[in-house]
Amino acid sequence: MSDSGEPQWDLLPDQPEQFFSLSGEYDVRDLKRSYNALIKRFKPEKYPEEFQRIRAAYERLNDALRYGETPHQGTIPLESKFDWSNLPVPGQQPRDLPEDQTPIPPAGSSQEVPNPESAPLIEFLELHERVKQEPLPELYEDLKSLPHKTPYDYYALALISDLLSEEELSFPLWLLKGLKAHPEEPALFELLHQYFLTNQTINGLGKLLVQTSRIIRNDRFYYLTENAWDLLLREVPFSQFRHVLETCESNLLDHRVDHMLVFYVHLLKAALWKADPAWIRMTLAQIDEYHERMTFWLEQEYEFLFLIRSYQEQREEFLKGGPVRKLIDQTIIDYCTQNEQTADRRFLECQLTLVSQRDEVLEEFDVPSRNCETVVYLWETIAADVSQRIDTDWLPDDPATLQEQTSQLAGRLFAEGEGAEYRKAVKIPRLAFTLIFLISMLVIMLCLINKSDSISGTLLIVGFLFLFNGVVFIISHLFTDMVTQEFYLSWWRRQLMTFYQSHWFPLPYLAAELKRLNGRRIGDQKFRGLGEIAHMVRNDAGLWFYSTAQRLLSSCQ
């Protein structure tokens, strides 16, 4: 799909593949790329209606792809096709049907299906005409009394009951009755899937899931109800959630392992923060047993789960700090447990906080930042996912630009003033070690010239001097590291943060370029110490969080 062209909105909701410009062999990654490109243009805060249409089409197609359901399985066969989404209400005029749509006899009618080329299309709308002429309660009771109901009758009952009944679940319960009477009926099944996909009502949801498992007793139960489980997991205690899930699974007669894997890998992303450890271990062991059956994209999702698990093992130590660390931790939890739109918004809000509280970030993360490697990697993984939705066209800056900008940065790091003081400070231990080493060599030479009667005495002196020089070397090296770290914390770190206010190079790229420039002469200046700075950059969690925030926020502008 061209970024400059207007999307073909008329393809929704029935043709999501064509809407996302997908054809031939494609998978969830191809769908996600097309989806990200669209929502970058139609952001929810500016285009809420368009975003919701895109999101609904994406969720429908994404679910089908992940569970191996071909998108055509949810369509209605031509011989029984009717318009699910445009049932008129009292006072509305019925729509004309497409020319290729076969009319269906109304509920209770005994007439046969006419030839579509000769039958008047208005016959399909007789039930709609009754809606305008008869009281809905009478029509509802008439439909309920039919001994043999068509799928369309069950749809009409579901819709009318939703208008008349105060029971919140009347609509899906009638669809379930229809699926019990007409097993695997594609239109009713897809309607129920859409209900679970969009429903945000928690009342009675557990009972509805159990009832669904008694009717849909095969592997498609997972595909049908996945979004309902997400809602239930967020809203109820885990013990209650687990009881409902185990009850439902006990009703399934045969379910494929592939569907179960997709369901649990998806579910664990949020469940890891709420479930009890025993259930998590049991579920992970169950997934591991069939790990070889995973697709490539599912393996990536599974690896992310282990990244979360690794962070959770270090989480208690990570949270020993101020409010910035707690904010980062809560943002990670929100990303895993909230819906995509909410999670993205909170992640970006966190970036604003990190940028505006630079001093607090510097204060809470020392250099080197201990026990932060896993959380930094997890944070970068989340940032990469979010950035695809807010800036799908982002590309790393040109390597030549990176070299030029890094050279200019190195010049500022070692400029007169602080830079001159650093060079003077690191020269002291180096000169001290060099002087002691030369004196030691002179003493050794004198001992060898004036041979002592005792060879062991000479060797003892030589060994002592070498040991002494080794100790001096280590002390001078440690002193240099201390000086370098002090200058990094007091001067270079702020210069690097200033650099990231206008440049968006990934931090590893910058560190590698700084190391490459170490010891090189550019113009009349020779840079020494850039290797140490590069090492500290890689171990500076605060700079990682700050630079990532600047890059993401720049993408939003």
C-alpha positions as CSV (number, residue, x, y, z in Angstrom):
1,M,0.0,0.0,0.0
2,S,1.4,3.3,-1.0
3,D,2.0,5.7,1.9
4,S,0.8,8.6,-0.3
5,G,-2.4,7.1,-1.5
6,E,-5.7,7.1,0.4
7,P,-6.6,3.6,1.8
8,Q,-9.4,1.8,0.2
9,W,-11.9,2.1,3.0
10,D,-14.6,0.3,1.1
11,L,-12.7,-2.9,1.5
12,L,-13.5,-2.9,5.2
13,P,-14.6,-4.9,7.0
14,D,-15.0,-7.8,4.5
15,Q,-11.7,-7.7,2.7
16,P,-8.9,-7.0,5.2
17,E,-6.3,-8.8,3.1
18,Q,-6.8,-6.4,0.1
19,F,-7.0,-3.4,2.5
20,F,-3.6,-4.2,3.8
21,S,-2.3,-5.0,0.3
22,L,-1.5,-8.6,1.2
23,S,-1.6,-11.4,-1.4
24,G,0.1,-14.7,-2.0
25,E,2.3,-16.0,0.8
26,Y,2.3,-13.7,3.8
27,D,2.6,-14.0,7.6
28,V,2.0,-11.9,10.7
29,R,5.2,-9.9,10.1
30,D,4.0,-8.7,6.7
31,L,0.7,-7.8,8.2
32,K,2.3,-5.9,11.0
33,R,4.5,-3.9,8.6
34,S,1.5,-2.8,6.6
35,Y,-0.5,-2.1,9.8
36,N,2.3,0.0,11.3
37,A,2.6,2.1,8.2
38,L,-1.1,2.9,8.3
39,I,-1.5,3.8,12.0
40,K,1.5,6.0,11.7
41,R,-0.6,8.1,9.2
42,F,-3.9,7.6,11.1
43,K,-2.9,8.2,14.7
44,P,-5.7,7.6,17.2
45,E,-5.6,11.1,18.7
46,K,-6.1,12.7,15.3
47,Y,-8.2,10.2,13.4
48,P,-10.0,8.1,16.0
49,E,-12.6,6.6,13.7
50,E,-10.1,5.7,11.0
51,F,-7.8,4.2,13.6
52,Q,-10.5,2.0,15.1
53,R,-11.4,0.7,11.6
54,I,-7.8,-0.1,10.9
55,R,-7.3,-1.7,14.3
56,A,-10.4,-3.8,14.0
57,A,-9.4,-5.1,10.6
58,Y,-5.8,-5.8,11.9
59,E,-7.0,-7.7,14.9
60,R,-9.4,-9.9,12.9
61,L,-6.7,-10.8,10.3
62,N,-3.9,-11.1,12.9
63,D,-5.9,-13.5,15.0
64,A,-6.6,-15.6,11.9
65,L,-3.0,-15.7,10.9
66,R,-1.6,-16.6,14.3
67,Y,-4.0,-19.5,14.7
68,G,-3.7,-20.7,11.2
69,E,-7.3,-19.8,10.4
70,T,-7.5,-18.8,6.7
71,P,-9.3,-15.4,6.4
72,H,-11.9,-17.1,4.2
73,Q,-13.0,-19.4,6.9
74,G,-14.9,-16.6,8.6
75,T,-16.8,-15.6,5.4
76,I,-20.3,-16.7,4.6
77,P,-20.9,-19.0,1.7
78,L,-22.7,-17.3,-1.2
79,E,-25.7,-19.6,-1.0
80,S,-26.5,-18.4,2.5
81,K,-25.1,-14.9,2.4
82,F,-26.8,-12.0,4.1
83,D,-25.8,-8.6,5.4
84,W,-24.8,-9.1,9.1
85,S,-23.9,-5.5,9.8
86,N,-26.8,-3.5,8.4
87,L,-30.0,-4.9,9.8
88,P,-32.4,-1.9,9.7
89,V,-34.1,-0.7,12.8
90,P,-37.6,0.8,13.0
91,G,-37.9,3.9,10.9
92,Q,-35.0,3.0,8.5
93,Q,-35.4,2.2,4.8
94,P,-33.8,-1.1,3.8
95,R,-30.7,-1.0,1.7
96,D,-30.6,-2.4,-1.8
97,L,-28.7,-5.7,-2.0
98,P,-25.7,-6.2,-4.2
99,E,-26.6,-7.7,-7.6
100,D,-24.6,-10.9,-6.8
101,Q,-26.3,-11.5,-3.4
102,T,-28.8,-14.3,-3.3
103,P,-32.0,-13.4,-1.3
104,I,-32.9,-15.5,1.7
105,P,-36.5,-16.3,2.7
106,P,-37.6,-14.5,5.8
107,A,-38.0,-16.3,9.1
108,G,-41.1,-18.4,9.1
109,S,-41.6,-18.3,5.4
110,S,-42.3,-21.5,3.5
111,Q,-41.3,-20.2,0.1
112,E,-38.3,-21.7,-1.7
113,V,-35.2,-19.7,-2.6
114,P,-35.9,-18.0,-5.9
115,N,-33.5,-17.7,-8.7
116,P,-31.4,-14.6,-8.0
117,E,-31.8,-13.5,-11.6
118,S,-35.6,-13.4,-11.5
119,A,-36.6,-13.0,-7.8
120,P,-37.3,-9.5,-6.5
121,L,-34.6,-8.6,-3.9
122,I,-37.2,-7.0,-1.6
123,E,-38.2,-10.6,-0.5
124,F,-35.0,-10.8,1.5
125,L,-36.2,-7.8,3.5
126,E,-39.6,-9.1,4.6
127,L,-38.4,-9.6,8.1
128,H,-37.2,-6.0,8.1
129,E,-40.6,-4.9,7.0
130,R,-42.1,-6.8,9.9
131,V,-39.7,-5.0,12.2
132,K,-41.2,-1.7,11.0
133,Q,-44.8,-2.9,11.3
134,E,-44.9,-5.2,14.3
135,P,-44.0,-4.7,17.9
136,L,-40.6,-6.1,18.6
137,P,-41.7,-8.2,21.6
138,E,-44.3,-10.0,19.4
139,L,-41.8,-10.5,16.6
140,Y,-39.2,-11.8,19.1
141,E,-41.7,-14.4,20.6
142,D,-42.7,-15.4,17.1
143,L,-39.1,-16.1,16.1
144,K,-38.5,-18.0,19.4
145,S,-41.4,-20.3,18.6
146,L,-40.1,-21.4,15.3
147,P,-39.4,-25.2,15.4
148,H,-36.6,-25.0,12.9
149,K,-34.5,-21.8,12.9
150,T,-32.0,-20.8,10.2
151,P,-28.7,-19.2,11.1
152,Y,-30.3,-15.9,10.1
153,D,-33.1,-16.5,12.6
154,Y,-30.6,-16.9,15.3
155,Y,-28.9,-13.7,14.3
156,A,-32.2,-11.8,14.3
157,L,-33.0,-13.2,17.7
158,A,-29.6,-12.2,19.0
159,L,-30.1,-8.7,17.7
160,I,-33.7,-8.2,18.9
161,S,-32.9,-9.7,22.3
162,D,-30.1,-7.2,22.7
163,L,-32.7,-4.4,22.2
164,L,-35.3,-5.9,24.5
165,S,-33.5,-7.8,27.1
166,E,-31.8,-6.3,30.1
167,E,-29.4,-9.2,30.2
168,E,-26.0,-8.1,28.9
169,L,-25.1,-11.5,27.4
170,S,-28.3,-12.1,25.5
171,F,-26.6,-11.4,22.2
172,P,-23.8,-13.9,22.5
173,L,-26.0,-16.5,24.1
174,W,-28.3,-16.6,21.1
175,L,-25.3,-16.9,18.8
176,L,-24.2,-19.9,20.9
177,K,-27.6,-21.4,20.5
178,G,-27.3,-20.9,16.8
179,L,-23.9,-22.6,16.8
180,K,-25.3,-25.5,18.8
181,A,-28.0,-26.0,16.2
182,H,-25.7,-25.3,13.2
183,P,-22.2,-26.4,14.3
184,E,-19.3,-24.5,12.7
185,E,-21.7,-22.2,10.9
186,P,-19.2,-19.6,9.6
187,A,-21.3,-16.4,9.9
188,L,-22.5,-17.1,13.4
189,F,-18.9,-18.2,14.4
190,E,-17.4,-15.0,13.1
191,L,-20.1,-12.8,14.8
192,L,-19.3,-14.5,18.1
193,H,-15.5,-14.0,17.5
194,Q,-16.2,-10.3,16.8
195,Y,-18.2,-10.1,20.0
196,F,-15.3,-11.5,22.1
197,L,-12.9,-9.2,20.1
198,T,-14.8,-6.0,21.0
199,N,-16.5,-6.8,24.3
200,Q,-15.3,-4.9,27.3
201,T,-18.0,-6.2,29.8
202,I,-16.6,-8.3,32.6
203,N,-20.0,-9.2,34.2
204,G,-20.9,-12.8,33.4
205,L,-17.8,-13.2,31.1
206,G,-16.6,-16.3,33.0
207,K,-19.9,-18.1,32.7
208,L,-20.1,-17.1,29.0
209,L,-16.7,-18.6,28.4
210,V,-17.7,-21.9,30.1
211,Q,-20.9,-22.0,28.1
212,T,-18.9,-21.4,24.9
213,S,-16.5,-24.3,25.8
214,R,-19.5,-26.6,26.0
215,I,-20.5,-25.8,22.4
216,I,-17.2,-25.1,20.7
217,R,-15.3,-28.1,21.9
218,N,-12.4,-28.2,19.5
219,D,-9.2,-26.2,19.0
220,R,-11.0,-23.2,17.6
221,F,-12.1,-22.3,21.1
222,Y,-8.7,-20.6,21.7
223,Y,-9.0,-18.5,18.5
224,L,-12.6,-17.6,19.3
225,T,-12.1,-16.5,22.9
226,E,-8.5,-15.2,23.2
227,N,-9.4,-11.5,23.7
228,A,-12.0,-12.4,26.3
229,W,-9.2,-14.1,28.3
230,D,-7.1,-11.0,28.1
231,L,-9.9,-9.0,29.6
232,L,-10.6,-11.6,32.3
233,L,-7.0,-11.8,33.3
234,R,-6.8,-8.0,33.8
235,E,-10.0,-7.7,35.8
236,V,-10.3,-10.6,38.1
237,P,-8.0,-12.3,40.7
238,F,-5.8,-14.9,39.1
239,S,-7.2,-17.8,41.1
240,Q,-10.7,-17.1,39.6
241,F,-9.2,-16.7,36.1
242,R,-7.4,-20.1,36.5
243,H,-10.5,-21.8,37.7
244,V,-12.5,-20.6,34.7
245,L,-9.7,-21.6,32.3
246,E,-9.3,-25.1,33.7
247,T,-13.1,-25.6,33.6
248,C,-13.2,-24.5,30.0
249,E,-10.3,-26.8,28.9
250,S,-11.9,-29.7,30.7
251,N,-14.9,-29.3,28.3
252,L,-12.7,-29.4,25.1
253,L,-12.7,-32.9,23.5
254,D,-9.8,-32.4,21.1
255,H,-7.7,-29.4,20.6
256,R,-4.5,-29.1,18.5
257,V,-1.3,-28.4,20.2
258,D,-0.5,-25.6,17.7
259,H,-3.5,-23.5,18.8
260,M,-2.7,-24.2,22.5
261,L,0.9,-22.9,21.9
262,V,-0.2,-19.7,20.3
263,F,-2.8,-19.1,23.0
264,Y,-0.4,-19.6,26.0
265,V,2.5,-17.7,24.5
266,H,0.2,-14.8,24.0
267,L,-1.4,-15.2,27.4
268,L,1.9,-15.5,29.4
269,K,3.0,-12.0,28.4
270,A,0.5,-10.6,30.8
271,A,0.1,-13.6,33.1
272,L,3.8,-13.5,34.1
273,W,3.0,-10.4,36.2
274,K,-0.1,-11.9,37.9
275,A,0.0,-15.7,37.9
276,D,1.3,-17.8,40.7
277,P,4.8,-19.3,40.2
278,A,3.6,-22.9,40.1
279,W,1.2,-22.2,37.3
280,I,3.8,-20.4,35.3
281,R,6.3,-23.2,35.7
282,M,3.7,-25.8,34.6
283,T,2.7,-23.7,31.6
284,L,6.2,-23.1,30.4
285,A,7.1,-26.7,30.8
286,Q,4.0,-27.6,28.7
287,I,5.2,-25.1,26.0
288,D,8.7,-26.4,26.0
289,E,7.5,-29.9,25.4
290,Y,6.3,-28.8,21.9
291,H,8.9,-26.1,21.3
292,E,9.9,-27.6,17.9
293,R,6.4,-27.0,16.6
294,M,6.7,-23.2,16.9
295,T,6.8,-20.9,13.9
296,F,9.6,-18.3,13.6
297,W,7.5,-15.4,14.8
298,L,6.1,-17.5,17.7
299,E,9.7,-18.3,18.8
300,Q,10.4,-14.5,18.9
301,E,7.4,-14.0,21.2
302,Y,8.5,-16.9,23.4
303,E,12.1,-15.4,23.7
304,F,10.5,-12.2,24.9
305,L,8.8,-14.1,27.7
306,F,12.2,-15.3,28.9
307,L,13.6,-11.8,28.7
308,I,10.7,-10.7,31.0
309,R,11.5,-13.7,33.3
310,S,15.2,-12.6,33.5
311,Y,14.2,-9.1,34.4
312,Q,11.8,-10.3,37.1
313,E,14.7,-12.2,38.7
314,Q,16.6,-8.9,39.0
315,R,13.6,-6.7,39.6
316,E,13.9,-6.4,43.3
317,E,17.5,-5.2,43.0
318,F,16.6,-2.8,40.2
319,L,13.9,-1.2,42.2
320,K,16.3,-0.2,45.0
321,G,16.4,3.4,43.8
322,G,14.2,6.5,43.3
323,P,11.0,7.2,41.4
324,V,12.6,7.0,37.9
325,R,13.3,3.3,38.4
326,K,9.8,2.6,39.6
327,L,8.4,4.5,36.6
328,I,10.4,2.4,34.2
329,D,9.3,-0.8,36.0
330,Q,5.6,0.2,35.8
331,T,5.9,1.1,32.1
332,I,7.3,-2.4,31.4
333,I,4.4,-3.9,33.2
334,D,1.9,-1.7,31.4
335,Y,3.4,-2.7,28.0
336,C,2.9,-6.4,28.9
337,T,-0.6,-6.2,30.4
338,Q,-2.5,-3.3,28.7
339,N,-3.9,-3.1,25.2
340,E,-1.6,-1.9,22.5
341,Q,-2.9,1.7,22.3
342,T,-2.8,2.2,26.1
343,A,0.7,0.6,26.4
344,D,2.1,2.8,23.6
345,R,0.7,5.9,25.1
346,R,2.2,5.2,28.6
347,F,5.5,4.2,27.1
348,L,5.7,7.6,25.3
349,E,4.6,9.4,28.5
350,C,7.5,7.7,30.3
351,Q,9.9,9.0,27.6
352,L,8.7,12.6,28.3
353,T,9.3,12.1,32.0
354,L,12.8,10.7,31.4
355,V,13.8,13.6,29.2
356,S,12.3,16.3,31.5
357,Q,14.0,14.7,34.6
358,R,17.5,14.4,33.3
359,D,19.2,15.2,36.6
360,E,17.1,12.5,38.4
361,V,18.1,10.0,35.7
362,L,21.8,10.8,36.2
363,E,21.4,10.5,39.9
364,E,19.7,7.1,40.0
365,F,22.0,5.3,37.6
366,D,25.6,5.1,38.5
367,V,28.4,4.2,36.1
368,P,28.9,1.4,35.7
369,S,25.2,0.6,36.2
370,R,25.1,-2.8,38.0
371,N,22.3,-5.3,37.5
372,C,20.9,-3.2,34.6
373,E,22.0,-5.2,31.5
374,T,18.7,-7.2,31.3
375,V,16.4,-4.3,31.9
376,V,18.2,-2.2,29.3
377,Y,17.9,-4.9,26.7
378,L,14.3,-5.4,27.6
379,W,13.7,-1.7,27.3
380,E,15.3,-1.5,23.9
381,T,13.2,-4.4,22.7
382,I,10.0,-2.7,23.7
383,A,11.2,0.6,22.3
384,A,11.9,-1.0,18.9
385,D,8.4,-2.4,18.8
386,V,6.8,0.9,19.8
387,S,8.9,2.9,17.3
388,Q,7.6,0.7,14.5
389,R,4.1,2.0,15.1
390,I,5.1,5.7,15.5
391,D,8.0,5.9,13.1
392,T,8.0,3.1,10.6
393,D,10.3,5.1,8.2
394,W,13.1,5.6,10.7
395,L,16.5,4.5,9.4
396,P,19.9,4.8,11.1
397,D,21.8,7.9,10.2
398,D,24.4,7.7,7.4
399,P,27.7,6.1,8.7
400,A,29.6,9.1,7.3
401,T,27.4,11.4,9.3
402,L,28.1,9.3,12.4
403,Q,31.8,9.6,11.9
404,E,31.7,13.3,11.4
405,Q,29.4,14.0,14.3
406,T,31.4,11.7,16.6
407,S,34.6,13.5,15.7
408,Q,33.0,16.8,16.6
409,L,31.7,15.3,19.8
410,A,35.2,14.1,20.7
411,G,36.5,17.6,20.2
412,R,34.0,18.9,22.6
413,L,34.7,16.2,25.2
414,F,38.4,17.1,25.1
415,A,38.1,20.8,24.6
416,E,40.2,23.3,26.7
417,G,39.1,23.6,30.2
418,E,37.7,20.3,31.4
419,G,39.5,18.4,28.7
420,A,42.9,20.0,29.6
421,E,42.4,19.2,33.2
422,Y,41.7,15.6,32.4
423,R,44.8,15.2,30.3
424,K,46.9,16.7,33.1
425,A,45.2,14.5,35.7
426,V,45.9,11.2,33.8
427,K,49.5,12.2,33.0
428,I,50.4,12.1,36.8
429,P,50.0,8.4,37.4
430,R,51.4,7.5,34.0
431,L,54.5,9.7,34.6
432,A,54.9,8.3,38.1
433,F,54.8,4.7,36.8
434,T,57.3,5.5,34.0
435,L,59.7,7.1,36.4
436,I,59.6,4.2,38.9
437,F,60.0,1.7,36.0
438,L,63.1,3.5,34.7
439,I,64.7,3.7,38.2
440,S,64.0,0.0,38.7
441,M,65.6,-0.9,35.4
442,L,68.6,1.2,36.4
443,V,68.9,-0.6,39.7
444,I,68.6,-4.0,38.0
445,M,71.4,-3.0,35.5
446,L,73.7,-1.9,38.4
447,C,73.1,-5.2,40.2
448,L,74.0,-7.2,37.1
449,I,77.2,-5.1,36.4
450,N,78.3,-5.4,40.0
451,K,77.8,-9.1,40.4
452,S,77.1,-10.1,43.9
453,D,78.7,-13.1,45.5
454,S,75.2,-14.4,46.0
455,I,73.2,-15.0,42.8
456,S,70.1,-15.5,44.9
457,G,70.4,-12.0,46.4
458,T,70.5,-10.5,42.9
459,L,67.5,-12.5,41.8
460,L,65.7,-11.5,44.9
461,I,66.3,-7.8,44.2
462,V,65.3,-8.2,40.6
463,G,62.1,-10.1,41.5
464,F,61.2,-7.5,44.2
465,L,61.6,-4.6,41.7
466,F,59.4,-6.4,39.1
467,L,56.8,-7.1,41.7
468,F,57.0,-3.5,42.9
469,N,56.5,-2.2,39.4
470,G,53.5,-4.5,38.9
471,V,51.9,-3.1,42.0
472,V,52.7,0.5,40.9
473,F,51.2,-0.3,37.4
474,I,48.0,-1.6,38.9
475,I,47.7,1.4,41.3
476,S,48.3,3.9,38.5
477,H,45.8,2.1,36.3
478,L,43.2,2.1,39.0
479,F,43.9,5.8,39.7
480,T,43.5,6.6,36.0
481,D,40.2,4.7,35.9
482,M,39.0,6.7,39.0
483,V,40.0,10.0,37.3
484,T,38.3,9.0,34.0
485,Q,35.1,7.9,35.8
486,E,35.1,11.2,37.8
487,F,35.4,13.2,34.6
488,Y,32.8,11.1,32.9
489,L,30.2,11.7,35.7
490,S,31.0,15.4,36.1
491,W,31.6,16.5,32.5
492,W,31.4,14.0,29.7
493,R,28.1,12.4,30.6
494,R,26.2,15.7,30.4
495,Q,28.0,16.5,27.1
496,L,26.7,13.1,25.8
497,M,23.2,13.9,26.9
498,T,23.4,17.3,25.2
499,F,24.6,15.5,22.1
500,Y,21.5,13.3,22.1
501,Q,19.2,16.2,22.2
502,S,19.9,16.7,18.5
503,H,21.3,13.4,17.2
504,W,19.6,10.0,17.1
505,F,22.4,7.5,16.6
506,P,21.8,4.2,18.5
507,L,24.1,4.2,21.5
508,P,26.1,1.1,20.5
509,Y,26.9,2.8,17.2
510,L,28.2,5.9,19.0
511,A,30.3,3.8,21.5
512,A,31.9,1.8,18.6
513,E,32.8,5.0,16.8
514,L,34.3,6.6,19.9
515,K,36.5,3.5,20.4
516,R,37.6,3.6,16.8
517,L,38.8,7.2,17.2
518,N,40.8,6.4,20.4
519,G,44.4,7.4,19.9
520,R,43.9,8.9,16.5
521,R,45.0,12.4,15.5
522,I,42.4,14.6,13.9
523,G,43.8,17.9,12.9
524,D,46.2,19.1,15.5
525,Q,44.5,17.1,18.3
526,K,45.2,13.5,19.3
527,F,42.4,11.9,21.2
528,R,43.3,9.6,24.2
529,G,40.7,8.3,26.6
530,L,37.9,7.7,24.1
531,G,38.2,4.0,24.6
532,E,37.5,4.5,28.3
533,I,34.6,6.8,27.5
534,A,33.2,4.2,25.0
535,H,33.4,1.5,27.7
536,M,31.5,3.7,30.2
537,V,28.9,4.6,27.6
538,R,28.0,0.9,27.1
539,N,27.7,0.5,30.9
540,D,25.7,3.7,31.5
541,A,22.0,2.6,31.9
542,G,20.9,6.2,32.5
543,L,22.3,7.3,29.2
544,W,20.7,4.3,27.5
545,F,17.2,5.3,28.9
546,Y,17.8,9.0,28.1
547,S,19.1,8.5,24.5
548,T,16.2,6.1,23.7
549,A,13.7,8.6,25.0
550,Q,15.2,11.4,22.8
551,R,15.1,9.2,19.7
552,L,11.5,8.1,20.3
553,L,10.2,11.6,21.0
554,S,12.0,13.0,18.0
555,S,10.0,10.4,15.9
556,C,6.7,11.8,17.2
557,Q,7.4,15.3,16.1
